[in-house]
Amino acid sequence: MRFSDFKIGQRLGAAFGLLVLMTMAWAKLGLQQLRKIQDDLDTVVNDNHVKSELAHQMNESSSRASPARWCSRGNRCSRTA
């Protein structure tokens, strides 16, 4: 039995069913990608951002203890070459 042997209603119904299945497949793929993006965002926020904050704090604390910064405030300091 060929596809052209079916009545028009059956052909339209089959085409509509195929479109529904394709739409569901695309929706599933989209949801999977959104989950992956969410996981990547969680990694950035919970891991990379924390490391960046700690590096920033370390940089700030080391620059506060730096003799060059202390001398630049107008305090007397002796520099040895």
Biopython code that builds the backbone (N, CA, C, O; Angstrom):
import numpy as np
from Bio.PDB.StructureBuilder import StructureBuilder

atoms = [
    (1, "MET", "N", (0.853, -1.178, 0.000)),
    (1, "MET", "CA", (0.000, 0.000, 0.000)),
    (1, "MET", "C", (0.895, 1.236, 0.000)),
    (1, "MET", "O", (1.757, 1.377, 0.868)),
    (2, "ARG", "N", (0.701, 2.111, -0.945)),
    (2, "ARG", "CA", (1.488, 3.329, -1.075)),
    (2, "ARG", "C", (0.825, 4.468, -0.320)),
    (2, "ARG", "O", (-0.365, 4.432, -0.006)),
    (3, "PHE", "N", (1.637, 5.483, -0.038)),
    (3, "PHE", "CA", (1.141, 6.640, 0.702)),
    (3, "PHE", "C", (0.040, 7.352, -0.081)),
    (3, "PHE", "O", (-0.894, 7.887, 0.515)),
    (4, "SER", "N", (0.139, 7.361, -1.381)),
    (4, "SER", "CA", (-0.863, 8.048, -2.201)),
    (4, "SER", "C", (-2.195, 7.308, -2.222)),
    (4, "SER", "O", (-3.207, 7.873, -2.639)),
    (5, "ASP", "N", (-2.211, 6.051, -1.777)),
    (5, "ASP", "CA", (-3.460, 5.296, -1.726)),
    (5, "ASP", "C", (-4.338, 5.689, -0.540)),
    (5, "ASP", "O", (-5.531, 5.387, -0.527)),
    (6, "PHE", "N", (-3.766, 6.351, 0.444)),
    (6, "PHE", "CA", (-4.552, 6.785, 1.596)),
    (6, "PHE", "C", (-5.428, 7.974, 1.222)),
    (6, "PHE", "O", (-5.118, 8.732, 0.303)),
    (7, "LYS", "N", (-6.535, 8.117, 1.960)),
    (7, "LYS", "CA", (-7.408, 9.269, 1.741)),
    (7, "LYS", "C", (-6.716, 10.527, 2.247)),
    (7, "LYS", "O", (-5.766, 10.453, 3.028)),
    (8, "ILE", "N", (-7.191, 11.660, 1.805)),
    (8, "ILE", "CA", (-6.564, 12.940, 2.149)),
    (8, "ILE", "C", (-6.562, 13.173, 3.656)),
    (8, "ILE", "O", (-5.586, 13.701, 4.189)),
    (9, "GLY", "N", (-7.610, 12.801, 4.340)),
    (9, "GLY", "CA", (-7.687, 12.970, 5.792)),
    (9, "GLY", "C", (-6.619, 12.145, 6.503)),
    (9, "GLY", "O", (-6.013, 12.608, 7.469)),
    (10, "GLN", "N", (-6.393, 10.942, 6.031)),
    (10, "GLN", "CA", (-5.377, 10.085, 6.636)),
    (10, "GLN", "C", (-3.975, 10.642, 6.379)),
    (10, "GLN", "O", (-3.116, 10.616, 7.259)),
    (11, "ARG", "N", (-3.759, 11.144, 5.168)),
    (11, "ARG", "CA", (-2.453, 11.732, 4.853)),
    (11, "ARG", "C", (-2.199, 12.983, 5.690)),
    (11, "ARG", "O", (-1.103, 13.176, 6.216)),
    (12, "LEU", "N", (-3.226, 13.833, 5.808)),
    (12, "LEU", "CA", (-3.075, 15.030, 6.634)),
    (12, "LEU", "C", (-2.845, 14.667, 8.102)),
    (12, "LEU", "O", (-2.034, 15.293, 8.785)),
    (13, "GLY", "N", (-3.562, 13.657, 8.575)),
    (13, "GLY", "CA", (-3.390, 13.205, 9.956)),
    (13, "GLY", "C", (-1.984, 12.657, 10.190)),
    (13, "GLY", "O", (-1.375, 12.931, 11.224)),
    (14, "ALA", "N", (-1.477, 11.899, 9.251)),
    (14, "ALA", "CA", (-0.129, 11.356, 9.372)),
    (14, "ALA", "C", (0.910, 12.478, 9.350)),
    (14, "ALA", "O", (1.871, 12.450, 10.119)),
    (15, "ALA", "N", (0.720, 13.458, 8.475)),
    (15, "ALA", "CA", (1.647, 14.588, 8.398)),
    (15, "ALA", "C", (1.602, 15.402, 9.696)),
    (15, "ALA", "O", (2.639, 15.832, 10.201)),
    (16, "PHE", "N", (0.406, 15.607, 10.227)),
    (16, "PHE", "CA", (0.276, 16.350, 11.477)),
    (16, "PHE", "C", (0.939, 15.577, 12.618)),
    (16, "PHE", "O", (1.639, 16.166, 13.441)),
    (17, "GLY", "N", (0.722, 14.279, 12.669)),
    (17, "GLY", "CA", (1.354, 13.453, 13.693)),
    (17, "GLY", "C", (2.879, 13.515, 13.605)),
    (17, "GLY", "O", (3.566, 13.568, 14.625)),
    (18, "LEU", "N", (3.396, 13.508, 12.389)),
    (18, "LEU", "CA", (4.838, 13.622, 12.194)),
    (18, "LEU", "C", (5.347, 14.974, 12.688)),
    (18, "LEU", "O", (6.403, 15.049, 13.316)),
    (19, "LEU", "N", (4.602, 16.035, 12.410)),
    (19, "LEU", "CA", (4.985, 17.364, 12.889)),
    (19, "LEU", "C", (4.967, 17.431, 14.413)),
    (19, "LEU", "O", (5.845, 18.050, 15.013)),
    (20, "VAL", "N", (3.992, 16.812, 15.034)),
    (20, "VAL", "CA", (3.913, 16.795, 16.498)),
    (20, "VAL", "C", (5.112, 16.052, 17.076)),
    (20, "VAL", "O", (5.718, 16.508, 18.046)),
    (21, "LEU", "N", (5.459, 14.903, 16.483)),
    (21, "LEU", "CA", (6.613, 14.147, 16.960)),
    (21, "LEU", "C", (7.908, 14.932, 16.788)),
    (21, "LEU", "O", (8.766, 14.915, 17.671)),
    (22, "MET", "N", (8.053, 15.613, 15.670)),
    (22, "MET", "CA", (9.254, 16.422, 15.447)),
    (22, "MET", "C", (9.328, 17.580, 16.448)),
    (22, "MET", "O", (10.401, 17.900, 16.958)),
    (23, "THR", "N", (8.187, 18.199, 16.719)),
    (23, "THR", "CA", (8.145, 19.298, 17.689)),
    (23, "THR", "C", (8.525, 18.807, 19.080)),
    (23, "THR", "O", (9.248, 19.490, 19.806)),
    (24, "MET", "N", (8.043, 17.635, 19.451)),
    (24, "MET", "CA", (8.390, 17.076, 20.755)),
    (24, "MET", "C", (9.887, 16.752, 20.834)),
    (24, "MET", "O", (10.511, 16.957, 21.875)),
    (25, "ALA", "N", (10.457, 16.251, 19.744)),
    (25, "ALA", "CA", (11.890, 15.946, 19.726)),
    (25, "ALA", "C", (12.714, 17.228, 19.874)),
    (25, "ALA", "O", (13.692, 17.252, 20.621)),
    (26, "TRP", "N", (12.324, 18.287, 19.169)),
    (26, "TRP", "CA", (13.039, 19.564, 19.281)),
    (26, "TRP", "C", (12.903, 20.146, 20.684)),
    (26, "TRP", "O", (13.857, 20.713, 21.216)),
    (27, "ALA", "N", (11.721, 20.007, 21.288)),
    (27, "ALA", "CA", (11.517, 20.512, 22.642)),
    (27, "ALA", "C", (12.405, 19.761, 23.636)),
    (27, "ALA", "O", (13.000, 20.367, 24.527)),
    (28, "LYS", "N", (12.488, 18.441, 23.476)),
    (28, "LYS", "CA", (13.347, 17.653, 24.370)),
    (28, "LYS", "C", (14.804, 18.068, 24.206)),
    (28, "LYS", "O", (15.520, 18.225, 25.195)),
    (29, "LEU", "N", (15.239, 18.245, 22.983)),
    (29, "LEU", "CA", (16.610, 18.674, 22.728)),
    (29, "LEU", "C", (16.871, 20.053, 23.341)),
    (29, "LEU", "O", (17.926, 20.283, 23.932)),
    (30, "GLY", "N", (15.925, 20.950, 23.199)),
    (30, "GLY", "CA", (16.058, 22.291, 23.773)),
    (30, "GLY", "C", (16.145, 22.256, 25.288)),
    (30, "GLY", "O", (16.944, 22.985, 25.875)),
    (31, "LEU", "N", (15.340, 21.422, 25.934)),
    (31, "LEU", "CA", (15.380, 21.310, 27.393)),
    (31, "LEU", "C", (16.704, 20.718, 27.867)),
    (31, "LEU", "O", (17.242, 21.132, 28.894)),
    (32, "GLN", "N", (17.224, 19.751, 27.119)),
    (32, "GLN", "CA", (18.523, 19.185, 27.477)),
    (32, "GLN", "C", (19.617, 20.247, 27.392)),
    (32, "GLN", "O", (20.491, 20.314, 28.257)),
    (33, "GLN", "N", (19.569, 21.068, 26.358)),
    (33, "GLN", "CA", (20.569, 22.124, 26.208)),
    (33, "GLN", "C", (20.429, 23.171, 27.309)),
    (33, "GLN", "O", (21.432, 23.686, 27.803)),
    (34, "LEU", "N", (19.206, 23.488, 27.695)),
    (34, "LEU", "CA", (18.997, 24.441, 28.788)),
    (34, "LEU", "C", (19.548, 23.903, 30.104)),
    (34, "LEU", "O", (20.114, 24.656, 30.895)),
    (35, "ARG", "N", (19.383, 22.593, 30.341)),
    (35, "ARG", "CA", (19.945, 21.988, 31.551)),
    (35, "ARG", "C", (21.468, 22.070, 31.527)),
    (35, "ARG", "O", (22.089, 22.359, 32.549)),
    (36, "LYS", "N", (22.069, 21.817, 30.373)),
    (36, "LYS", "CA", (23.522, 21.888, 30.253)),
    (36, "LYS", "C", (24.005, 23.316, 30.499)),
    (36, "LYS", "O", (25.003, 23.527, 31.188)),
    (37, "ILE", "N", (23.299, 24.293, 29.938)),
    (37, "ILE", "CA", (23.656, 25.694, 30.156)),
    (37, "ILE", "C", (23.532, 26.049, 31.633)),
    (37, "ILE", "O", (24.385, 26.754, 32.173)),
    (38, "GLN", "N", (22.482, 25.571, 32.289)),
    (38, "GLN", "CA", (22.296, 25.837, 33.722)),
    (38, "GLN", "C", (23.426, 25.224, 34.534)),
    (38, "GLN", "O", (23.927, 25.851, 35.467)),
    (39, "ASP", "N", (23.833, 24.007, 34.192)),
    (39, "ASP", "CA", (24.945, 23.370, 34.898)),
    (39, "ASP", "C", (26.231, 24.158, 34.701)),
    (39, "ASP", "O", (27.000, 24.344, 35.644)),
    (40, "ASP", "N", (26.469, 24.624, 33.471)),
    (40, "ASP", "CA", (27.665, 25.428, 33.199)),
    (40, "ASP", "C", (27.624, 26.743, 33.975)),
    (40, "ASP", "O", (28.647, 27.187, 34.496)),
    (41, "LEU", "N", (26.463, 27.359, 34.053)),
    (41, "LEU", "CA", (26.318, 28.606, 34.797)),
    (41, "LEU", "C", (26.554, 28.377, 36.285)),
    (41, "LEU", "O", (27.191, 29.195, 36.949)),
    (42, "ASP", "N", (26.046, 27.274, 36.805)),
    (42, "ASP", "CA", (26.291, 26.946, 38.220)),
    (42, "ASP", "C", (27.786, 26.779, 38.482)),
    (42, "ASP", "O", (28.289, 27.216, 39.517)),
    (43, "THR", "N", (28.493, 26.148, 37.547)),
    (43, "THR", "CA", (29.934, 25.984, 37.698)),
    (43, "THR", "C", (30.633, 27.335, 37.724)),
    (43, "THR", "O", (31.533, 27.563, 38.532)),
    (44, "VAL", "N", (30.215, 28.225, 36.840)),
    (44, "VAL", "CA", (30.835, 29.548, 36.792)),
    (44, "VAL", "C", (30.575, 30.303, 38.092)),
    (44, "VAL", "O", (31.490, 30.893, 38.665)),
    (45, "VAL", "N", (29.348, 30.283, 38.549)),
    (45, "VAL", "CA", (28.987, 31.054, 39.736)),
    (45, "VAL", "C", (29.569, 30.445, 41.004)),
    (45, "VAL", "O", (30.114, 31.166, 41.840)),
    (46, "ASN", "N", (29.464, 29.139, 41.158)),
    (46, "ASN", "CA", (29.858, 28.504, 42.412)),
    (46, "ASN", "C", (31.340, 28.136, 42.473)),
    (46, "ASN", "O", (31.872, 27.939, 43.566)),
    (47, "ASP", "N", (32.006, 28.040, 41.348)),
    (47, "ASP", "CA", (33.407, 27.632, 41.353)),
    (47, "ASP", "C", (34.311, 28.755, 40.868)),
    (47, "ASP", "O", (35.180, 29.219, 41.606)),
    (48, "ASN", "N", (34.113, 29.185, 39.649)),
    (48, "ASN", "CA", (35.004, 30.185, 39.065)),
    (48, "ASN", "C", (34.877, 31.539, 39.755)),
    (48, "ASN", "O", (35.882, 32.212, 39.983)),
    (49, "HIS", "N", (33.660, 31.944, 40.087)),
    (49, "HIS", "CA", (33.470, 33.240, 40.725)),
    (49, "HIS", "C", (34.093, 33.257, 42.116)),
    (49, "HIS", "O", (34.671, 34.262, 42.528)),
    (50, "VAL", "N", (33.977, 32.147, 42.839)),
    (50, "VAL", "CA", (34.563, 32.062, 44.173)),
    (50, "VAL", "C", (36.080, 32.199, 44.074)),
    (50, "VAL", "O", (36.698, 32.917, 44.860)),
    (51, "LYS", "N", (36.678, 31.501, 43.098)),
    (51, "LYS", "CA", (38.127, 31.601, 42.911)),
    (51, "LYS", "C", (38.525, 33.020, 42.530)),
    (51, "LYS", "O", (39.548, 33.525, 42.992)),
    (52, "SER", "N", (37.736, 33.652, 41.705)),
    (52, "SER", "CA", (38.021, 35.027, 41.300)),
    (52, "SER", "C", (37.934, 35.967, 42.497)),
    (52, "SER", "O", (38.778, 36.850, 42.651)),
    (53, "GLU", "N", (36.938, 35.789, 43.334)),
    (53, "GLU", "CA", (36.788, 36.619, 44.541)),
    (53, "GLU", "C", (37.976, 36.422, 45.470)),
    (53, "GLU", "O", (38.507, 37.394, 46.007)),
    (54, "LEU", "N", (38.401, 35.180, 45.665)),
    (54, "LEU", "CA", (39.543, 34.916, 46.536)),
    (54, "LEU", "C", (40.814, 35.540, 45.970)),
    (54, "LEU", "O", (41.619, 36.094, 46.719)),
    (55, "ALA", "N", (40.999, 35.454, 44.662)),
    (55, "ALA", "CA", (42.169, 36.070, 44.039)),
    (55, "ALA", "C", (42.133, 37.585, 44.212)),
    (55, "ALA", "O", (43.169, 38.205, 44.451)),
    (56, "HIS", "N", (40.970, 38.176, 44.094)),
    (56, "HIS", "CA", (40.812, 39.615, 44.280)),
    (56, "HIS", "C", (41.154, 40.006, 45.724)),
    (56, "HIS", "O", (41.846, 40.998, 45.957)),
    (57, "GLN", "N", (40.667, 39.226, 46.681)),
    (57, "GLN", "CA", (40.974, 39.501, 48.088)),
    (57, "GLN", "C", (42.465, 39.372, 48.362)),
    (57, "GLN", "O", (43.037, 40.177, 49.096)),
    (58, "MET", "N", (43.096, 38.355, 47.771)),
    (58, "MET", "CA", (44.540, 38.183, 47.956)),
    (58, "MET", "C", (45.296, 39.367, 47.361)),
    (58, "MET", "O", (46.258, 39.856, 47.953)),
    (59, "ASN", "N", (44.861, 39.820, 46.201)),
    (59, "ASN", "CA", (45.505, 40.956, 45.552)),
    (59, "ASN", "C", (45.365, 42.216, 46.409)),
    (59, "ASN", "O", (46.326, 42.966, 46.581)),
    (60, "GLU", "N", (44.174, 42.440, 46.940)),
    (60, "GLU", "CA", (43.940, 43.602, 47.797)),
    (60, "GLU", "C", (44.784, 43.541, 49.060)),
    (60, "GLU", "O", (45.376, 44.546, 49.455)),
    (61, "SER", "N", (44.848, 42.384, 49.695)),
    (61, "SER", "CA", (45.604, 42.297, 50.938)),
    (61, "SER", "C", (47.104, 42.417, 50.683)),
    (61, "SER", "O", (47.826, 42.970, 51.513)),
    (62, "SER", "N", (47.578, 41.912, 49.557)),
    (62, "SER", "CA", (49.010, 42.042, 49.271)),
    (62, "SER", "C", (49.357, 43.471, 48.882)),
    (62, "SER", "O", (50.456, 43.934, 49.185)),
    (63, "SER", "N", (48.458, 44.174, 48.225)),
    (63, "SER", "CA", (48.756, 45.554, 47.856)),
    (63, "SER", "C", (48.692, 46.473, 49.072)),
    (63, "SER", "O", (49.363, 47.505, 49.097)),
    (64, "ARG", "N", (47.899, 46.121, 50.075)),
    (64, "ARG", "CA", (47.864, 46.914, 51.311)),
    (64, "ARG", "C", (49.164, 46.756, 52.094)),
    (64, "ARG", "O", (49.603, 47.693, 52.761)),
    (65, "ALA", "N", (49.767, 45.602, 52.018)),
    (65, "ALA", "CA", (51.001, 45.345, 52.752)),
    (65, "ALA", "C", (52.236, 45.731, 51.946)),
    (65, "ALA", "O", (53.355, 45.593, 52.438)),
    (66, "SER", "N", (52.060, 46.199, 50.749)),
    (66, "SER", "CA", (53.177, 46.521, 49.874)),
    (66, "SER", "C", (53.896, 47.781, 50.331)),
    (66, "SER", "O", (53.250, 48.793, 50.601)),
    (67, "PRO", "N", (55.224, 47.738, 50.423)),
    (67, "PRO", "CA", (55.973, 48.945, 50.811)),
    (67, "PRO", "C", (55.800, 50.066, 49.793)),
    (67, "PRO", "O", (55.781, 51.238, 50.168)),
    (68, "ALA", "N", (55.676, 49.732, 48.540)),
    (68, "ALA", "CA", (55.514, 50.775, 47.521)),
    (68, "ALA", "C", (54.244, 51.571, 47.774)),
    (68, "ALA", "O", (54.240, 52.789, 47.595)),
    (69, "ARG", "N", (53.192, 50.928, 48.174)),
    (69, "ARG", "CA", (51.951, 51.645, 48.455)),
    (69, "ARG", "C", (52.091, 52.471, 49.724)),
    (69, "ARG", "O", (51.572, 53.585, 49.797)),
    (70, "TRP", "N", (52.781, 51.943, 50.715)),
    (70, "TRP", "CA", (52.983, 52.672, 51.964)),
    (70, "TRP", "C", (53.798, 53.923, 51.703)),
    (70, "TRP", "O", (53.503, 54.986, 52.248)),
    (71, "CYS", "N", (54.847, 53.797, 50.849)),
    (71, "CYS", "CA", (55.687, 54.943, 50.529)),
    (71, "CYS", "C", (54.928, 55.967, 49.688)),
    (71, "CYS", "O", (55.197, 57.165, 49.784)),
    (72, "SER", "N", (54.016, 55.526, 48.896)),
    (72, "SER", "CA", (53.302, 56.454, 48.017)),
    (72, "SER", "C", (52.304, 57.314, 48.782)),
    (72, "SER", "O", (51.759, 58.269, 48.229)),
    (73, "ARG", "N", (52.064, 56.992, 50.025)),
    (73, "ARG", "CA", (51.127, 57.786, 50.834)),
    (73, "ARG", "C", (51.813, 58.997, 51.471)),
    (73, "ARG", "O", (51.189, 59.719, 52.248)),
    (74, "GLY", "N", (53.073, 59.222, 51.154)),
    (74, "GLY", "CA", (53.764, 60.374, 51.704)),
    (74, "GLY", "C", (54.597, 60.032, 52.910)),
    (74, "GLY", "O", (55.183, 60.927, 53.520)),
    (75, "ASN", "N", (54.673, 58.774, 53.277)),
    (75, "ASN", "CA", (55.504, 58.358, 54.405)),
    (75, "ASN", "C", (56.953, 58.286, 53.966)),
    (75, "ASN", "O", (57.251, 58.117, 52.784)),
    (76, "ARG", "N", (57.830, 58.414, 54.910)),
    (76, "ARG", "CA", (59.252, 58.292, 54.581)),
    (76, "ARG", "C", (59.584, 56.840, 54.400)),
    (76, "ARG", "O", (59.183, 55.996, 55.202)),
    (77, "CYS", "N", (60.297, 56.550, 53.375)),
    (77, "CYS", "CA", (60.764, 55.204, 53.189)),
    (77, "CYS", "C", (62.089, 55.235, 52.466)),
    (77, "CYS", "O", (62.361, 56.132, 51.667)),
    (78, "SER", "N", (62.888, 54.270, 52.748)),
    (78, "SER", "CA", (64.187, 54.252, 52.064)),
    (78, "SER", "C", (64.175, 53.098, 51.086)),
    (78, "SER", "O", (63.799, 51.972, 51.413)),
    (79, "ARG", "N", (64.588, 53.408, 49.904)),
    (79, "ARG", "CA", (64.635, 52.377, 48.869)),
    (79, "ARG", "C", (66.079, 51.979, 48.669)),
    (79, "ARG", "O", (66.970, 52.819, 48.542)),
    (80, "THR", "N", (66.280, 50.705, 48.645)),
    (80, "THR", "CA", (67.625, 50.201, 48.383)),
    (80, "THR", "C", (67.635, 49.583, 47.011)),
    (80, "THR", "O", (66.707, 48.870, 46.628)),
    (81, "ALA", "N", (68.674, 49.855, 46.282)),
    (81, "ALA", "CA", (68.757, 49.342, 44.927)),
    (81, "ALA", "C", (69.417, 47.991, 44.899)),
    (81, "ALA", "O", (69.573, 47.402, 43.830)),
]
sb = StructureBuilder()
sb.init_structure("model")
sb.init_model(0)
sb.init_chain("A")
sb.init_seg("    ")
for serial, (resi, resn, name, xyz) in enumerate(atoms, 1):
    if name == "N":
        sb.init_residue(resn, " ", resi, " ")
    sb.init_atom(name, np.array(xyz, "f"), 0.0, 1.0, " ", f" {name:<3s}", serial, name[0])
structure = sb.get_structure()
